[in-house]
C-alpha cells in the first residue's frame, strides 16, 4: 500500500519510463491501474491532475504479474510417452 506521508511519489509515466526504458501510452496506464494484468493492478493515487505511484509499487506490480504467469503442471498435464507408431513416424521423418 502506498503511504503518502513517507513514500517518494512519482508520476506513473515517469516511473514506467525509468524502469522499462520506454514510454507507454495513457491507455496502458489506465488499463494497468483499473483492470490490471493477470489479476494484479498497479497501485496508484491521484494527486491533483496526475496519477502517482512509487518505484516499489511498480516493482511489486511486475513481480506479481510474473508470479501469476508461471505455469502450474498438474499430473494430467505431465508429458506422456510416445506411442510406437508415433516414434516410427518421427524416425522415418528424421526427427528422432
PAVEXFI-968914 format. One record per residue (C-alpha): x, y, z; residue number from 0; residue in one letter. Coordinates in Angstrom, 2 decimals, decimal comma. Layout:
<nodes>
<node><x>X</x><y>Y</y><z>Z</z><k>NUM</k><r>A</r></node>
...
</nodes>
This chain:
<nodes>
<node><x>0,00</x><y>0,00</y><z>0,00</z><k>0</k><r>X</r></node>
<node><x>1,28</x><y>3,46</y><z>-0,86</z><k>1</k><r>X</r></node>
<node><x>1,96</x><y>5,67</y><z>2,17</z><k>2</k><r>X</r></node>
<node><x>1,57</x><y>9,31</y><z>1,16</z><k>3</k><r>X</r></node>
<node><x>3,44</x><y>10,51</y><z>4,26</z><k>4</k><r>X</r></node>
<node><x>6,69</x><y>8,61</y><z>3,69</z><k>5</k><r>X</r></node>
<node><x>6,80</x><y>7,24</y><z>0,13</z><k>6</k><r>X</r></node>
<node><x>8,50</x><y>9,10</y><z>-2,72</z><k>7</k><r>X</r></node>
<node><x>5,59</x><y>9,67</y><z>-5,09</z><k>8</k><r>X</r></node>
<node><x>6,36</x><y>10,00</y><z>-8,79</z><k>9</k><r>X</r></node>
<node><x>4,12</x><y>10,32</y><z>-11,85</z><k>10</k><r>X</r></node>
<node><x>3,21</x><y>6,87</y><z>-13,14</z><k>11</k><r>X</r></node>
<node><x>4,52</x><y>7,60</y><z>-16,63</z><k>12</k><r>X</r></node>
<node><x>7,90</x><y>8,67</y><z>-15,21</z><k>13</k><r>X</r></node>
<node><x>8,26</x><y>5,50</y><z>-13,11</z><k>14</k><r>X</r></node>
<node><x>7,41</x><y>3,30</y><z>-16,08</z><k>15</k><r>X</r></node>
<node><x>9,84</x><y>5,14</y><z>-18,36</z><k>16</k><r>X</r></node>
<node><x>12,57</x><y>4,92</y><z>-15,69</z><k>17</k><r>X</r></node>
<node><x>12,09</x><y>1,19</y><z>-15,03</z><k>18</k><r>X</r></node>
<node><x>11,26</x><y>-0,08</y><z>-18,55</z><k>19</k><r>X</r></node>
<node><x>13,33</x><y>2,36</y><z>-20,57</z><k>20</k><r>X</r></node>
<node><x>10,41</x><y>3,32</y><z>-22,79</z><k>21</k><r>X</r></node>
<node><x>7,12</x><y>5,14</y><z>-22,67</z><k>22</k><r>X</r></node>
<node><x>3,72</x><y>3,52</y><z>-22,60</z><k>23</k><r>X</r></node>
<node><x>0,50</x><y>5,14</y><z>-23,72</z><k>24</k><r>X</r></node>
<node><x>-2,11</x><y>6,66</y><z>-21,44</z><k>25</k><r>X</r></node>
<node><x>-4,46</x><y>3,78</y><z>-22,24</z><k>26</k><r>X</r></node>
<node><x>-1,89</x><y>1,29</y><z>-20,94</z><k>27</k><r>X</r></node>
<node><x>-1,53</x><y>3,20</y><z>-17,69</z><k>28</k><r>X</r></node>
<node><x>-5,32</x><y>3,35</y><z>-17,37</z><k>29</k><r>X</r></node>
<node><x>-5,61</x><y>-0,41</y><z>-18,01</z><k>30</k><r>X</r></node>
<node><x>-2,84</x><y>-1,35</y><z>-15,56</z><k>31</k><r>X</r></node>
<node><x>-4,45</x><y>0,87</y><z>-12,89</z><k>32</k><r>X</r></node>
<node><x>-8,07</x><y>-0,22</y><z>-13,29</z><k>33</k><r>X</r></node>
<node><x>-8,10</x><y>-3,67</y><z>-14,88</z><k>34</k><r>X</r></node>
<node><x>-4,60</x><y>-4,89</y><z>-14,14</z><k>35</k><r>X</r></node>
<node><x>-2,77</x><y>-7,79</y><z>-15,72</z><k>36</k><r>X</r></node>
<node><x>-3,41</x><y>-11,37</y><z>-14,62</z><k>37</k><r>X</r></node>
<node><x>-5,43</x><y>-10,08</y><z>-11,69</z><k>38</k><r>X</r></node>
<node><x>-2,76</x><y>-7,65</y><z>-10,46</z><k>39</k><r>X</r></node>
<node><x>-3,37</x><y>-3,89</y><z>-10,53</z><k>40</k><r>X</r></node>
<node><x>-0,80</x><y>-1,12</y><z>-10,35</z><k>41</k><r>X</r></node>
<node><x>-1,19</x><y>0,77</y><z>-7,07</z><k>42</k><r>X</r></node>
<node><x>-1,65</x><y>4,48</y><z>-7,76</z><k>43</k><r>X</r></node>
<node><x>-3,03</x><y>7,54</y><z>-6,05</z><k>44</k><r>X</r></node>
<node><x>-4,43</x><y>10,70</y><z>-7,55</z><k>45</k><r>X</r></node>
<node><x>-2,54</x><y>13,89</y><z>-6,75</z><k>46</k><r>X</r></node>
<node><x>-4,14</x><y>16,89</y><z>-8,40</z><k>47</k><r>X</r></node>
<node><x>-4,44</x><y>16,11</y><z>-12,09</z><k>48</k><r>X</r></node>
<node><x>-1,83</x><y>13,31</y><z>-12,13</z><k>49</k><r>X</r></node>
<node><x>-1,71</x><y>9,68</y><z>-11,14</z><k>50</k><r>X</r></node>
<node><x>1,24</x><y>8,93</y><z>-8,90</z><k>51</k><r>X</r></node>
<node><x>2,94</x><y>5,73</y><z>-7,76</z><k>52</k><r>X</r></node>
<node><x>6,24</x><y>4,59</y><z>-6,28</z><k>53</k><r>X</r></node>
<node><x>9,12</x><y>2,61</y><z>-7,72</z><k>54</k><r>X</r></node>
<node><x>8,42</x><y>-0,08</y><z>-5,10</z><k>55</k><r>X</r></node>
<node><x>4,73</x><y>-0,32</y><z>-6,08</z><k>56</k><r>X</r></node>
<node><x>5,69</x><y>-0,69</y><z>-9,75</z><k>57</k><r>X</r></node>
<node><x>8,26</x><y>-3,35</y><z>-8,87</z><k>58</k><r>X</r></node>
<node><x>5,65</x><y>-5,28</y><z>-6,91</z><k>59</k><r>X</r></node>
<node><x>3,26</x><y>-4,98</y><z>-9,86</z><k>60</k><r>X</r></node>
<node><x>5,89</x><y>-6,54</y><z>-12,15</z><k>61</k><r>X</r></node>
<node><x>6,76</x><y>-9,31</y><z>-9,67</z><k>62</k><r>X</r></node>
<node><x>3,09</x><y>-10,18</y><z>-9,15</z><k>63</k><r>X</r></node>
<node><x>2,50</x><y>-10,40</y><z>-12,91</z><k>64</k><r>X</r></node>
<node><x>5,43</x><y>-12,73</y><z>-13,33</z><k>65</k><r>X</r></node>
<node><x>4,35</x><y>-14,97</y><z>-10,45</z><k>66</k><r>X</r></node>
<node><x>0,83</x><y>-15,23</y><z>-11,89</z><k>67</k><r>X</r></node>
<node><x>2,17</x><y>-16,24</y><z>-15,32</z><k>68</k><r>X</r></node>
<node><x>4,20</x><y>-19,24</y><z>-14,18</z><k>69</k><r>X</r></node>
<node><x>2,56</x><y>-22,42</y><z>-15,45</z><k>70</k><r>X</r></node>
<node><x>1,48</x><y>-24,95</y><z>-12,91</z><k>71</k><r>X</r></node>
<node><x>1,78</x><y>-28,52</y><z>-14,16</z><k>72</k><r>X</r></node>
<node><x>-0,87</x><y>-30,87</y><z>-12,93</z><k>73</k><r>X</r></node>
<node><x>-0,49</x><y>-34,63</y><z>-13,08</z><k>74</k><r>X</r></node>
<node><x>-2,82</x><y>-34,64</y><z>-16,09</z><k>75</k><r>X</r></node>
<node><x>-0,52</x><y>-32,12</y><z>-17,84</z><k>76</k><r>X</r></node>
<node><x>2,59</x><y>-34,25</y><z>-17,43</z><k>77</k><r>X</r></node>
<node><x>4,18</x><y>-35,34</y><z>-20,71</z><k>78</k><r>X</r></node>
<node><x>3,15</x><y>-38,80</y><z>-21,81</z><k>79</k><r>X</r></node>
<node><x>5,26</x><y>-41,44</y><z>-23,51</z><k>80</k><r>X</r></node>
<node><x>5,02</x><y>-41,53</y><z>-27,31</z><k>81</k><r>X</r></node>
<node><x>3,38</x><y>-44,50</y><z>-28,91</z><k>82</k><r>X</r></node>
<node><x>5,50</x><y>-46,87</y><z>-31,02</z><k>83</k><r>X</r></node>
<node><x>3,67</x><y>-45,75</y><z>-34,17</z><k>84</k><r>X</r></node>
<node><x>4,49</x><y>-42,11</y><z>-33,44</z><k>85</k><r>X</r></node>
<node><x>8,13</x><y>-42,98</y><z>-32,75</z><k>86</k><r>X</r></node>
<node><x>8,35</x><y>-44,81</y><z>-36,11</z><k>87</k><r>X</r></node>
<node><x>6,82</x><y>-41,85</y><z>-37,98</z><k>88</k><r>X</r></node>
<node><x>9,19</x><y>-39,39</y><z>-36,33</z><k>89</k><r>X</r></node>
<node><x>12,19</x><y>-41,63</y><z>-37,00</z><k>90</k><r>X</r></node>
<node><x>11,15</x><y>-42,00</y><z>-40,68</z><k>91</k><r>X</r></node>
<node><x>10,95</x><y>-38,20</y><z>-40,95</z><k>92</k><r>X</r></node>
<node><x>14,42</x><y>-37,90</y><z>-39,43</z><k>93</k><r>X</r></node>
<node><x>13,15</x><y>-36,12</y><z>-36,30</z><k>94</k><r>X</r></node>
<node><x>14,27</x><y>-38,77</y><z>-33,79</z><k>95</k><r>X</r></node>
</nodes>
